[in-house]
Amino acid sequence: MNRCYGVAVLLSLLVAGCSGYNPGFNSGPPPPPPTGPYSNASLSGQYAFSMAGQEPAGTNFARIGSFTADGQGHITAGMEDLAVLGQAAELTFSASTYSIQANGRGTLNLTDSTGTSSFSIALVSAGNGYIVETDNNGTASGSFAPQTASAFSQTSINGNYVFDFSGLDASAQASSGGVAASLVGEFGANGGGGISGGVLDLNEGGTLFPNEPFTGSYALDATNGNGSTFGRATATINSPSLGTRNFAFYIVNGTDAKFLEEDTVGVTFGDAGGQSAGMPANLTALNGSFAFMIGGSSSQGPIATAGRFTADGSGNISAITLDENNSGSVDSVTSGAGTSNYNVDASGDGRGTISFNIGSVPFTFVFYLISPSSAVLQETDSGITSDGSMLAQTQNPFSNSSLAGNYAFDWSGSDGFEQDFTGEYTLASASSNNISGVLDYNELSLGVVFRNVVLSGGLALSGDGTGRNTFTATLESAPQITLGGSVYVVNDGTAFFVGTTSARVIEGVMSRPIV
C-alpha cells in the first residue's frame, strides 16, 4: 500500500525471499473488445508522473519524472528521478513506447540505462491518468498529468503552496529500516528562489512535530537544460525537527509540482499545489460537506480510512460517517451530532485541526486548505501515520442515474504484500447498480502481473448517496478476488473507495473520464 512507505516497511520483512516474476498472466475469461473514444493520439505532449511502491526483494522506492509522447505510440524524450532510502539517481529515457486502447486503458514502456520498466495506465482525460508498474521490477502506483512548458522557469514558482509528502524517515525515531513519515504544510515562494513563511506538521512513526516553521530555497536544474526541457528543479527546506532536507521536483504547470526527497535522512514524495489567495483566518474557512480519504500505517500494520462530515462555518462538525480498516480490523461508525469540532489558525496559512468524537473513539486530524473546497489531511492520533485529502461534496443528492457512466480507477493496498490495481469500469444506468470493466493488477505476493482481468460488481447507494455506500468488485482472475468496501462520493465524477474486509487493506479513487 504505497500511500505511505510505513506499510511497505512491514511488507519488506515478508517478501525478502520472493523470486521469480510472471509479468503477464490471466487465466480468467477474456475481456470484451474495448470501445470508446481514445487512441494513441490521446497521449500527445509532455507529462509529469509520480509513483511509489516496492521491489520483489522488499526495497521501497519512489520515482518522479517527465516524458514526451508523440501521439503515435512513441516516447521521444524524458527523464526521471528514482530513489530508495539514502540513494537516488537521475536517468534519461531512450527509445520508448506506449499504446492506448479505445477505452482509455493502455501500456507504457520506459527505457533508460538500467533497462525497460513497463506500466499499465488508465486515462481520466486526454492527458491525465493513473499508472501502475507492471513488470518484474516490482509494483508501484501513482498518476501523471500534462506539463505546461511555459511554466518551466524559476519565476513561475511564485505564491503560496500547500503540500502533502509521505514516505520513510531514517531520522530521530527511526529503526534501521526507517519509519513511516508524513509531512503536510504550506509555504510561500517568491519567484526568485526563496521559500519563506513555511509551516509544516511532521508525523514521524506516530510521533508528532506540529505547527513547525521552516524556510528554504529552490532553483531550476541547469544541468544539460533539464529545467527548461523537462521542468526539473531542486529545493531544500530547513526546520528544527527535520533539519535540512533535499528534494527534486518536476513542474506540472503554473500551480502544481511533483516532489521527491533525495538525501540520506528520508525518502518522501508527493504533490504541492497553489493555494487560493485570501484564505480566511477564522472558522468560516471550513464550511459545507466534505469527503476524505487517508492511508498509511499504524502500530498494527497498514491502515486506510475514508468518510465524510459536515462543517457549519462556526466550529462544529456533524453528520460524520467513517470507515477505517486497521490491518484487517474494521470500524464502520456513524455519528449525527455531538462534541465534534474544528479550529482554523489565525495565521491565515490555511492550517486547522479537526476532532471527531464518535462514542468512546476519538479521531484527530490537522489540515491545510488548498482552497475552500479542498485540503490535505493528516491523522494525528497516537501511533498512526496516515495522510491524504479531503474534497467538498459539491452535489446533493447523488443517484445511480447521476453517477452512471465510465470510470478510470487506481486502487492500492496490502494483503500482507503490496497490491496495485488500475483499469476502467462502467456503472450501469438508473435501472441497475451493476458495474463491469477490465483492469490490470500487480500481486507482489505471487510475483505475478494479471492483465486484462474482467471485473464485475455493484454500487449500492444509501439514502441521498452523500454518506456510506456499498461497493463490491469481483476480479475474474485465478485466484479470483472479491474486493468489498465503502464508497464516498465527492461529486458526479469522483469517488473514494476503502476496503472493509479483513482479507486486505485497500483504498483508492475512481474518476469519470473526460474526453
Kinemage of the C-alpha trace (Angstrom):
@kinemage 1
@onewidth
@group {chain A} dominant
@subgroup {mainchain}
@vectorlist {calphas} color= white
{ca met a 1} P 0.000 0.000 0.000
{ca asn a 2} L 2.099 2.829 -1.323
{ca arg a 3} L 0.262 5.825 0.094
{ca cys a 4} L 2.783 5.687 2.935
{ca tyr a 5} L 6.043 3.774 2.963
{ca gly a 6} L 5.388 2.734 6.568
{ca val a 7} L 3.187 -0.008 5.204
{ca ala a 8} L 5.932 -1.090 2.833
{ca val a 9} L 8.382 -1.375 5.725
{ca leu a 10} L 6.191 -4.086 7.197
{ca leu a 11} L 5.863 -5.779 3.821
{ca ser a 12} L 9.594 -5.783 3.190
{ca leu a 13} L 10.082 -8.180 6.086
{ca leu a 14} L 7.702 -10.610 4.431
{ca val a 15} L 8.802 -10.521 0.798
{ca ala a 16} L 12.568 -10.659 1.145
{ca gly a 17} L 12.512 -14.235 -0.128
{ca cys a 18} L 10.418 -13.553 -3.244
{ca ser a 19} L 11.920 -14.697 -6.514
{ca gly a 20} L 10.572 -15.246 -9.985
{ca tyr a 21} L 8.009 -12.931 -11.568
{ca asn a 22} L 5.401 -13.516 -14.247
{ca pro a 23} L 4.810 -10.161 -15.936
{ca gly a 24} L 1.657 -11.095 -17.866
{ca phe a 25} L -0.738 -13.750 -16.557
{ca asn a 26} L -4.515 -14.168 -16.689
{ca ser a 27} L -6.385 -17.449 -16.758
{ca gly a 28} L -9.826 -15.863 -16.363
{ca pro a 29} L -12.401 -15.179 -19.096
{ca pro a 30} L -11.316 -12.925 -21.967
{ca pro a 31} L -12.477 -9.297 -21.705
{ca pro a 32} L -14.873 -7.828 -24.267
{ca pro a 33} L -13.370 -5.791 -27.127
{ca pro a 34} L -12.573 -2.281 -25.881
{ca thr a 35} L -14.837 0.521 -27.033
{ca gly a 36} L -14.580 4.263 -26.577
{ca pro a 37} L -13.091 7.485 -27.948
{ca tyr a 38} L -9.420 7.024 -27.027
{ca ser a 39} L -6.381 6.145 -29.157
{ca asn a 40} L -2.626 6.750 -29.200
{ca ala a 41} L -3.429 10.328 -30.200
{ca ser a 42} L -4.978 10.835 -26.744
{ca leu a 43} L -1.470 10.866 -25.268
{ca ser a 44} L 0.366 13.646 -27.082
{ca gly a 45} L 2.678 16.177 -25.469
{ca gln a 46} L 4.737 16.372 -22.292
{ca tyr a 47} L 3.690 14.766 -18.981
{ca ala a 48} L 4.898 14.697 -15.389
{ca phe a 49} L 4.457 11.489 -13.379
{ca ser a 50} L 4.984 10.221 -9.827
{ca met a 51} L 4.583 6.860 -8.124
{ca ala a 52} L 5.823 4.777 -5.204
{ca gly a 53} L 5.955 1.088 -4.402
{ca gln a 54} L 8.128 -1.895 -3.645
{ca glu a 55} L 10.540 -4.220 -5.398
{ca pro a 56} L 10.173 -8.030 -5.065
{ca ala a 57} L 13.198 -8.170 -2.738
{ca gly a 58} L 11.486 -5.763 -0.348
{ca thr a 59} L 13.136 -2.445 -1.206
{ca asn a 60} L 10.755 0.508 -1.145
{ca phe a 61} L 11.155 3.125 -3.865
{ca ala a 62} L 9.624 6.220 -5.438
{ca arg a 63} L 10.034 7.803 -8.840
{ca ile a 64} L 9.048 11.110 -10.423
{ca gly a 65} L 9.796 12.371 -13.902
{ca ser a 66} L 8.735 13.682 -17.272
{ca phe a 67} L 8.110 12.056 -20.659
{ca thr a 68} L 7.062 13.307 -24.088
{ca ala a 69} L 4.572 11.336 -26.207
{ca asp a 70} L 4.224 11.936 -29.950
{ca gly a 71} L 0.561 10.862 -30.312
{ca gln a 72} L 1.620 7.844 -32.387
{ca gly a 73} L 2.889 5.389 -29.780
{ca his a 74} L 6.427 6.703 -29.255
{ca ile a 75} L 8.075 8.336 -26.227
{ca thr a 76} L 10.545 10.743 -27.790
{ca ala a 77} L 12.228 12.201 -24.680
{ca gly a 78} L 12.145 12.121 -20.912
{ca met a 79} L 13.933 11.697 -17.617
{ca glu a 80} L 13.187 10.529 -14.089
{ca asp a 81} L 14.476 10.622 -10.528
{ca leu a 82} L 14.436 7.218 -8.806
{ca ala a 83} L 15.033 6.990 -5.040
{ca val a 84} L 15.277 4.486 -2.225
{ca leu a 85} L 16.182 5.407 1.341
{ca gly a 86} L 19.625 7.018 1.221
{ca gln a 87} L 20.126 6.701 -2.549
{ca ala a 88} L 18.871 8.495 -5.660
{ca ala a 89} L 19.623 8.510 -9.382
{ca glu a 90} L 18.747 10.699 -12.349
{ca leu a 91} L 18.035 8.716 -15.527
{ca thr a 92} L 17.138 9.760 -19.069
{ca phe a 93} L 14.828 7.791 -21.348
{ca ser a 94} L 15.884 6.464 -24.724
{ca ala a 95} L 13.597 4.893 -27.359
{ca ser a 96} L 10.361 4.047 -25.504
{ca thr a 97} L 6.778 3.227 -26.471
{ca tyr a 98} L 3.144 3.352 -25.393
{ca ser a 99} L -0.212 2.066 -26.608
{ca ile a 100} L -3.744 3.329 -25.786
{ca gln a 101} L -6.908 1.261 -26.320
{ca ala a 102} L -10.294 2.713 -27.225
{ca asn a 103} L -11.489 2.522 -23.582
{ca gly a 104} L -8.550 4.569 -22.270
{ca arg a 105} L -6.568 1.628 -20.891
{ca gly a 106} L -3.040 1.239 -22.135
{ca thr a 107} L 0.591 0.375 -21.614
{ca leu a 108} L 3.726 2.478 -21.271
{ca asn a 109} L 7.300 1.216 -21.588
{ca leu a 110} L 10.130 3.497 -20.452
{ca thr a 111} L 13.734 2.536 -21.262
{ca asp a 112} L 16.787 4.013 -19.545
{ca ser a 113} L 20.358 2.849 -18.907
{ca thr a 114} L 19.162 0.260 -16.365
{ca gly a 115} L 16.650 -1.409 -18.707
{ca thr a 116} L 12.943 -1.122 -19.517
{ca ser a 117} L 10.161 -0.568 -16.981
{ca ser a 118} L 6.589 -1.411 -18.009
{ca phe a 119} L 3.401 0.224 -16.761
{ca ser a 120} L -0.358 -0.107 -17.138
{ca ile a 121} L -2.225 3.177 -17.438
{ca ala a 122} L -5.843 4.330 -17.370
{ca leu a 123} L -6.739 7.723 -18.830
{ca val a 124} L -9.023 10.037 -16.882
{ca ser a 125} L -8.890 12.548 -19.721
{ca ala a 126} L -6.795 13.098 -22.822
{ca gly a 127} L -3.620 13.526 -20.808
{ca asn a 128} L -4.384 12.880 -17.128
{ca gly a 129} L -4.316 9.340 -15.835
{ca tyr a 130} L -3.394 6.660 -13.336
{ca ile a 131} L -0.296 4.494 -13.653
{ca val a 132} L 0.746 1.147 -12.121
{ca glu a 133} L 4.098 -0.543 -12.616
{ca thr a 134} L 3.520 -3.999 -14.128
{ca asp a 135} L 6.870 -5.711 -14.689
{ca asn a 136} L 9.398 -7.885 -12.875
{ca asn a 137} L 10.988 -4.844 -11.235
{ca gly a 138} L 8.186 -4.618 -8.664
{ca thr a 139} L 4.880 -2.858 -8.112
{ca ala a 140} L 4.019 0.809 -7.699
{ca ser a 141} L 1.138 3.150 -8.445
{ca gly a 142} L 0.626 6.849 -8.996
{ca ser a 143} L -0.533 9.374 -11.560
{ca phe a 144} L 0.539 11.559 -14.478
{ca ala a 145} L -0.606 14.941 -15.788
{ca pro a 146} L 0.177 17.250 -18.741
{ca gln a 147} L 3.046 19.672 -18.263
{ca thr a 148} L 2.951 23.310 -19.324
{ca ala a 149} L 6.384 24.062 -20.776
{ca ser a 150} L 5.881 27.808 -20.448
{ca ala a 151} L 5.943 27.311 -16.652
{ca phe a 152} L 9.474 25.812 -16.732
{ca ser a 153} L 11.123 28.776 -15.030
{ca gln a 154} L 12.095 29.886 -11.557
{ca thr a 155} L 9.842 32.933 -11.771
{ca ser a 156} L 6.771 30.736 -12.355
{ca ile a 157} L 7.218 29.261 -8.861
{ca asn a 158} L 5.634 32.217 -7.138
{ca gly a 159} L 2.937 32.394 -4.467
{ca asn a 160} L 1.652 30.184 -1.677
{ca tyr a 161} L 1.655 26.378 -1.964
{ca val a 162} L 0.168 23.525 0.080
{ca phe a 163} L 1.930 20.144 0.092
{ca asp a 164} L 1.491 16.546 1.236
{ca phe a 165} L 4.577 14.293 1.258
{ca ser a 166} L 4.729 10.763 2.671
{ca gly a 167} L 7.346 8.040 2.800
{ca leu a 168} L 10.149 6.789 5.024
{ca asp a 169} L 12.289 8.647 7.509
{ca ala a 170} L 15.628 7.489 8.909
{ca ser a 171} L 15.970 10.302 11.447
{ca ala a 172} L 15.203 10.673 15.164
{ca gln a 173} L 12.627 7.933 15.761
{ca ala a 174} L 13.825 5.559 13.031
{ca ser a 175} L 14.893 1.955 13.218
{ca ser a 176} L 17.398 0.513 10.751
{ca gly a 177} L 14.723 0.223 8.051
{ca gly a 178} L 13.222 3.654 8.621
{ca val a 179} L 9.801 4.601 9.935
{ca ala a 180} L 6.720 5.979 8.245
{ca ala a 181} L 6.778 9.728 7.741
{ca ser a 182} L 4.149 12.251 6.728
{ca leu a 183} L 4.697 15.957 6.086
{ca val a 184} L 1.851 18.348 5.341
{ca gly a 185} L 2.157 22.106 5.251
{ca glu a 186} L 2.196 25.431 3.445
{ca phe a 187} L 4.934 27.781 2.212
{ca gly a 188} L 5.475 30.909 0.177
{ca ala a 189} L 7.772 31.048 -2.891
{ca asn a 190} L 8.980 34.451 -4.075
{ca gly a 191} L 9.715 33.645 -7.729
{ca gly a 192} L 13.410 34.250 -7.139
{ca gly a 193} L 14.445 31.043 -5.377
{ca gly a 194} L 13.407 31.853 -1.820
{ca ile a 195} L 10.997 29.937 0.427
{ca ser a 196} L 9.667 31.772 3.466
{ca gly a 197} L 6.778 31.752 5.920
{ca gly a 198} L 6.625 27.964 5.758
{ca val a 199} L 4.799 25.889 8.368
{ca leu a 200} L 4.550 22.092 8.495
{ca asp a 201} L 3.243 19.218 10.570
{ca leu a 202} L 5.551 16.196 10.710
{ca asn a 203} L 4.317 12.780 11.806
{ca glu a 204} L 7.323 10.511 12.196
{ca gly a 205} L 6.292 6.971 13.083
{ca gly a 206} L 3.387 8.279 15.179
{ca thr a 207} L 5.476 10.937 16.939
{ca leu a 208} L 4.127 14.419 16.173
{ca phe a 209} L 6.010 17.653 15.483
{ca pro a 210} L 3.127 20.086 14.951
{ca asn a 211} L 2.886 23.585 13.511
{ca glu a 212} L 6.621 23.920 12.903
{ca pro a 213} L 8.109 26.875 10.967
{ca phe a 214} L 10.545 26.267 8.110
{ca thr a 215} L 12.493 28.127 5.446
{ca gly a 216} L 14.191 27.012 2.245
{ca ser a 217} L 15.278 27.679 -1.290
{ca tyr a 218} L 14.721 26.326 -4.808
{ca ala a 219} L 16.266 26.534 -8.267
{ca leu a 220} L 15.626 25.302 -11.785
{ca asp a 221} L 18.006 22.476 -12.769
{ca ala a 222} L 20.551 23.976 -15.170
{ca thr a 223} L 22.289 20.638 -15.875
{ca asn a 224} L 22.061 19.905 -19.609
{ca gly a 225} L 18.948 22.054 -19.770
{ca asn a 226} L 16.982 19.642 -17.543
{ca gly a 227} L 14.959 22.502 -16.076
{ca ser a 228} L 13.991 24.229 -19.299
{ca thr a 229} L 13.444 20.926 -21.145
{ca phe a 230} L 11.758 18.689 -18.567
{ca gly a 231} L 10.688 21.119 -15.850
{ca arg a 232} L 13.081 19.606 -13.310
{ca ala a 233} L 14.096 21.696 -10.293
{ca thr a 234} L 15.585 21.213 -6.829
{ca ala a 235} L 14.612 22.506 -3.388
{ca thr a 236} L 15.990 22.495 0.153
{ca ile a 237} L 13.965 23.052 3.329
{ca asn a 238} L 15.102 23.517 6.922
{ca ser a 239} L 13.141 23.101 10.164
{ca pro a 240} L 14.017 22.267 13.796
{ca ser a 241} L 12.811 18.649 13.663
{ca leu a 242} L 13.607 17.880 10.009
{ca gly a 243} L 16.991 19.543 9.863
{ca thr a 244} L 17.949 20.031 6.209
{ca arg a 245} L 16.074 18.038 3.564
{ca asn a 246} L 16.767 17.994 -0.182
{ca phe a 247} L 14.171 17.454 -2.912
{ca ala a 248} L 13.920 17.183 -6.659
{ca phe a 249} L 10.659 18.273 -8.239
{ca tyr a 250} L 9.062 18.454 -11.662
{ca ile a 251} L 6.902 21.440 -12.568
{ca val a 252} L 3.475 20.390 -13.863
{ca asn a 253} L 2.072 23.840 -14.588
{ca gly a 254} L 1.928 27.287 -13.025
{ca thr a 255} L 0.421 25.953 -9.786
{ca asp a 256} L 1.383 22.269 -9.348
{ca ala a 257} L 4.564 20.218 -8.951
{ca lys a 258} L 5.606 16.650 -8.073
{ca phe a 259} L 8.272 16.279 -5.344
{ca leu a 260} L 10.735 13.541 -4.305
{ca glu a 261} L 13.096 13.708 -1.330
{ca glu a 262} L 16.678 12.770 -2.220
{ca asp a 263} L 19.026 12.682 0.790
{ca thr a 264} L 20.355 10.256 3.398
{ca val a 265} L 17.735 11.176 6.004
{ca gly a 266} L 14.496 10.156 4.300
{ca val a 267} L 12.689 9.415 1.076
{ca thr a 268} L 9.291 11.080 0.861
{ca phe a 269} L 7.281 12.047 -2.194
{ca gly a 270} L 4.070 13.852 -3.046
{ca asp a 271} L 2.488 16.902 -4.615
{ca ala a 272} L 2.446 20.632 -3.984
{ca gly a 273} L -0.375 22.795 -5.298
{ca gly a 274} L -1.017 26.516 -5.460
{ca gln a 275} L -3.145 27.828 -2.590
{ca ser a 276} L -6.072 30.136 -3.270
{ca ala a 277} L -5.407 33.731 -2.302
{ca gly a 278} L -7.026 35.258 0.766
{ca met a 279} L -7.787 32.139 2.783
{ca pro a 280} L -9.990 33.145 5.770
{ca ala a 281} L -8.118 33.109 9.081
{ca asn a 282} L -11.227 32.096 11.017
{ca leu a 283} L -13.840 29.357 11.320
{ca thr a 284} L -15.646 30.391 8.125
{ca ala a 285} L -12.747 28.875 6.156
{ca leu a 286} L -14.326 25.412 6.568
{ca asn a 287} L -17.993 25.324 5.636
{ca gly a 288} L -20.017 22.572 3.974
{ca ser a 289} L -19.896 18.814 3.452
{ca phe a 290} L -16.580 17.066 2.750
{ca ala a 291} L -15.497 13.551 1.780
{ca phe a 292} L -11.997 12.422 2.742
{ca met a 293} L -9.557 9.546 2.255
{ca ile a 294} L -6.254 8.900 4.050
{ca gly a 295} L -3.877 5.963 4.254
{ca gly a 296} L -0.653 4.894 5.911
{ca ser a 297} L 0.426 2.711 8.812
{ca ser a 298} L -0.296 2.099 12.473
{ca ser a 299} L 1.347 0.028 15.200
{ca gln a 300} L -0.708 -2.917 13.862
{ca gly a 301} L 0.262 -2.519 10.196
{ca pro a 302} L -1.348 -0.869 7.151
{ca ile a 303} L -4.330 1.413 7.727
{ca ala a 304} L -6.863 3.065 5.399
{ca thr a 305} L -9.689 5.434 6.307
{ca ala a 306} L -12.435 7.171 4.336
{ca gly a 307} L -15.539 9.071 5.326
{ca arg a 308} L -17.492 12.310 5.237
{ca phe a 309} L -18.596 15.117 7.578
{ca thr a 310} L -20.316 18.492 7.590
{ca ala a 311} L -18.691 21.680 8.944
{ca asp a 312} L -21.030 24.566 9.822
{ca gly a 313} L -18.634 27.511 9.402
{ca ser a 314} L -18.753 28.132 13.150
{ca gly a 315} L -16.507 25.380 14.519
{ca asn a 316} L -18.940 22.470 14.731
{ca ile a 317} L -18.777 19.105 12.952
{ca ser a 318} L -21.819 16.875 12.369
{ca ala a 319} L -23.143 14.065 10.140
{ca ile a 320} L -19.941 12.023 10.439
{ca thr a 321} L -19.683 8.681 8.678
{ca leu a 322} L -16.354 6.873 8.686
{ca asp a 323} L -14.836 3.515 7.723
{ca glu a 324} L -11.389 2.512 8.934
{ca asn a 325} L -9.509 -0.681 8.125
{ca asn a 326} L -6.585 -1.057 10.516
{ca ser a 327} L -4.631 -4.095 9.329
{ca gly a 328} L -7.841 -6.086 8.828
{ca ser a 329} L -9.673 -4.768 11.905
{ca val a 330} L -12.599 -2.759 10.534
{ca asp a 331} L -14.597 0.007 12.220
{ca ser a 332} L -17.617 1.482 10.437
{ca val a 333} L -19.057 4.269 12.564
{ca thr a 334} L -21.701 6.958 12.224
{ca ser a 335} L -22.418 9.976 14.396
{ca gly a 336} L -25.106 12.589 13.883
{ca ala a 337} L -24.347 15.480 16.244
{ca gly a 338} L -22.139 15.730 19.298
{ca thr a 339} L -18.955 17.310 20.554
{ca ser a 340} L -17.008 17.027 17.303
{ca asn a 341} L -15.439 20.314 16.259
{ca tyr a 342} L -12.738 22.071 14.252
{ca asn a 343} L -10.454 25.092 14.561
{ca val a 344} L -8.735 27.307 11.980
{ca asp a 345} L -5.444 29.025 12.774
{ca ala a 346} L -5.454 32.820 12.905
{ca ser a 347} L -2.198 32.934 10.906
{ca gly a 348} L -4.047 32.778 7.570
{ca asp a 349} L -1.935 29.893 6.214
{ca gly a 350} L -4.993 27.626 5.876
{ca arg a 351} L -3.984 25.366 8.755
{ca gly a 352} L -6.590 23.909 11.084
{ca thr a 353} L -7.488 20.923 13.245
{ca ile a 354} L -10.458 18.563 13.368
{ca ser a 355} L -11.651 16.379 16.250
{ca phe a 356} L -14.250 13.645 15.782
{ca asn a 357} L -15.701 12.164 18.979
{ca ile a 358} L -17.642 9.071 17.951
{ca gly a 359} L -18.737 7.211 21.062
{ca ser a 360} L -15.587 6.468 23.031
{ca val a 361} L -13.348 6.607 19.925
{ca pro a 362} L -11.541 9.908 19.172
{ca phe a 363} L -10.214 10.791 15.726
{ca thr a 364} L -7.975 13.850 15.361
{ca phe a 365} L -6.555 15.496 12.243
{ca val a 366} L -4.635 18.513 11.017
{ca phe a 367} L -5.470 20.031 7.626
{ca tyr a 368} L -4.135 22.669 5.258
{ca leu a 369} L -6.661 24.235 2.897
{ca ile a 370} L -5.665 24.477 -0.754
{ca ser a 371} L -8.960 26.208 -1.489
{ca pro a 372} L -12.339 26.469 0.278
{ca ser a 373} L -13.249 23.122 -1.323
{ca ser a 374} L -10.027 21.084 -0.989
{ca ala a 375} L -7.331 20.342 1.586
{ca val a 376} L -4.586 17.933 2.550
{ca leu a 377} L -5.271 15.937 5.709
{ca gln a 378} L -3.043 14.191 8.258
{ca glu a 379} L -4.214 11.980 11.127
{ca thr a 380} L -2.687 12.910 14.491
{ca asp a 381} L -3.881 10.044 16.691
{ca ser a 382} L -1.306 8.167 18.745
{ca gly a 383} L 0.699 5.510 16.899
{ca ile a 384} L -0.765 6.294 13.455
{ca thr a 385} L 0.999 7.834 10.454
{ca ser a 386} L -1.639 8.480 7.805
{ca asp a 387} L -2.422 11.259 5.322
{ca gly a 388} L -4.421 12.097 2.233
{ca ser a 389} L -7.004 14.602 1.078
{ca met a 390} L -10.494 15.935 1.649
{ca leu a 391} L -12.761 17.437 -1.027
{ca ala a 392} L -16.068 19.279 -0.836
{ca gln a 393} L -19.164 17.285 -1.766
{ca thr a 394} L -20.415 19.743 -4.327
{ca gln a 395} L -23.634 17.945 -5.279
{ca asn a 396} L -26.566 16.505 -3.326
{ca pro a 397} L -28.314 14.161 -3.730
{ca phe a 398} L -26.480 11.502 -5.722
{ca ser a 399} L -28.270 8.765 -7.644
{ca asn a 400} L -27.459 5.843 -9.895
{ca ser a 401} L -28.662 7.991 -12.762
{ca ser a 402} L -26.341 10.912 -11.967
{ca leu a 403} L -23.373 8.612 -11.325
{ca ala a 404} L -23.894 6.252 -14.283
{ca gly a 405} L -21.065 6.160 -16.811
{ca asn a 406} L -17.445 5.153 -17.354
{ca tyr a 407} L -14.738 5.459 -14.686
{ca ala a 408} L -10.965 5.069 -14.510
{ca phe a 409} L -9.560 3.979 -11.161
{ca asp a 410} L -6.419 3.494 -9.101
{ca trp a 411} L -6.511 1.266 -6.011
{ca ser a 412} L -3.582 0.290 -3.807
{ca gly a 413} L -3.392 -1.979 -0.796
{ca ser a 414} L -1.962 -4.925 1.058
{ca asp a 415} L -2.986 -8.476 1.831
{ca gly a 416} L 0.329 -8.939 3.629
{ca phe a 417} L 2.090 -7.945 0.393
{ca glu a 418} L 1.613 -4.876 -1.768
{ca gln a 419} L -1.077 -4.886 -4.459
{ca asp a 420} L -1.735 -2.191 -7.072
{ca phe a 421} L -4.749 -2.062 -9.415
{ca thr a 422} L -5.719 0.182 -12.331
{ca gly a 423} L -8.341 -0.053 -15.050
{ca glu a 424} L -11.768 1.126 -16.096
{ca tyr a 425} L -15.370 0.136 -15.433
{ca thr a 426} L -18.876 1.198 -16.389
{ca leu a 427} L -21.612 1.856 -13.827
{ca ala a 428} L -24.914 0.945 -15.433
{ca ser a 429} L -27.866 3.303 -15.786
{ca ala a 430} L -30.537 4.134 -13.204
{ca ser a 431} L -32.267 0.779 -13.587
{ca ser a 432} L -29.240 -1.073 -12.169
{ca asn a 433} L -26.306 -0.619 -9.814
{ca asn a 434} L -24.123 -3.110 -11.696
{ca ile a 435} L -20.559 -2.388 -12.746
{ca ser a 436} L -18.463 -4.135 -15.398
{ca gly a 437} L -14.951 -3.465 -16.593
{ca val a 438} L -11.356 -4.574 -17.144
{ca leu a 439} L -8.191 -3.995 -15.115
{ca asp a 440} L -4.534 -4.893 -14.666
{ca tyr a 441} L -3.036 -5.534 -11.258
{ca asn a 442} L 0.315 -6.405 -9.760
{ca glu a 443} L 0.308 -9.040 -7.000
{ca leu a 444} L 3.632 -8.925 -5.202
{ca ser a 445} L 2.916 -11.969 -3.012
{ca leu a 446} L 2.586 -14.204 -6.087
{ca gly a 447} L 5.196 -12.446 -8.216
{ca val a 448} L 2.538 -12.144 -10.925
{ca val a 449} L 1.113 -9.318 -13.006
{ca phe a 450} L -2.500 -10.002 -14.005
{ca arg a 451} L -3.516 -8.340 -17.270
{ca asn a 452} L -6.885 -7.822 -18.958
{ca val a 453} L -8.843 -9.173 -15.988
{ca val a 454} L -12.639 -8.964 -16.201
{ca leu a 455} L -14.231 -7.038 -13.334
{ca ser a 456} L -17.870 -7.207 -12.219
{ca gly a 457} L -19.738 -5.949 -9.177
{ca gly a 458} L -22.047 -3.237 -7.967
{ca leu a 459} L -22.501 0.081 -6.226
{ca ala a 460} L -25.489 0.349 -3.874
{ca leu a 461} L -26.264 3.910 -2.786
{ca ser a 462} L -27.599 4.611 0.682
{ca gly a 463} L -30.101 7.438 1.140
{ca asp a 464} L -29.027 10.544 -0.741
{ca gly a 465} L -25.639 8.981 -1.534
{ca thr a 466} L -23.577 11.510 0.439
{ca gly a 467} L -22.687 9.003 3.168
{ca arg a 468} L -21.502 5.399 3.211
{ca asn a 469} L -22.343 3.477 0.028
{ca thr a 470} L -21.671 -0.225 -0.515
{ca phe a 471} L -19.256 -1.302 -3.246
{ca thr a 472} L -18.195 -4.754 -4.465
{ca ala a 473} L -15.842 -5.762 -7.262
{ca thr a 474} L -15.061 -9.339 -8.266
{ca leu a 475} L -11.880 -9.898 -10.290
{ca glu a 476} L -12.218 -12.933 -12.568
{ca ser a 477} L -8.571 -13.932 -12.337
{ca ala a 478} L -7.130 -17.129 -10.929
{ca pro a 479} L -7.267 -16.955 -7.998
{ca gln a 480} L -10.498 -14.960 -8.070
{ca ile a 481} L -10.525 -11.879 -5.810
{ca thr a 482} L -13.533 -10.046 -4.396
{ca leu a 483} L -12.961 -6.527 -3.136
{ca gly a 484} L -15.669 -5.227 -0.837
{ca gly a 485} L -15.980 -1.935 0.935
{ca ser a 486} L -17.476 1.528 1.135
{ca val a 487} L -17.576 4.336 -1.405
{ca tyr a 488} L -17.834 8.020 -0.504
{ca val a 489} L -18.944 10.135 -3.440
{ca val a 490} L -17.303 13.543 -3.863
{ca asn a 491} L -19.260 14.623 -6.938
{ca asp a 492} L -20.720 13.100 -10.080
{ca gly a 493} L -17.216 12.430 -11.396
{ca thr a 494} L -15.133 11.400 -8.358
{ca ala a 495} L -15.446 8.912 -5.501
{ca phe a 496} L -13.224 7.470 -2.747
{ca phe a 497} L -13.091 3.722 -2.014
{ca val a 498} L -11.950 1.973 1.168
{ca gly a 499} L -11.998 -1.808 1.690
{ca thr a 500} L -13.903 -3.077 4.729
{ca thr a 501} L -13.000 -6.766 4.788
{ca ser a 502} L -10.348 -8.442 6.910
{ca ala a 503} L -8.733 -10.005 3.820
{ca arg a 504} L -6.830 -6.859 2.811
{ca val a 505} L -6.357 -3.173 3.449
{ca ile a 506} L -7.126 -1.255 0.274
{ca glu a 507} L -8.163 2.232 -0.801
{ca gly a 508} L -8.280 4.323 -3.930
{ca val a 509} L -10.096 6.730 -6.175
{ca met a 510} L -12.473 6.418 -9.132
{ca ser a 511} L -12.757 9.248 -11.662
{ca arg a 512} L -15.138 9.673 -14.554
{ca pro a 513} L -13.065 10.205 -17.706
{ca ile a 514} L -13.464 13.435 -19.637
{ca val a 515} L -12.502 13.209 -23.303
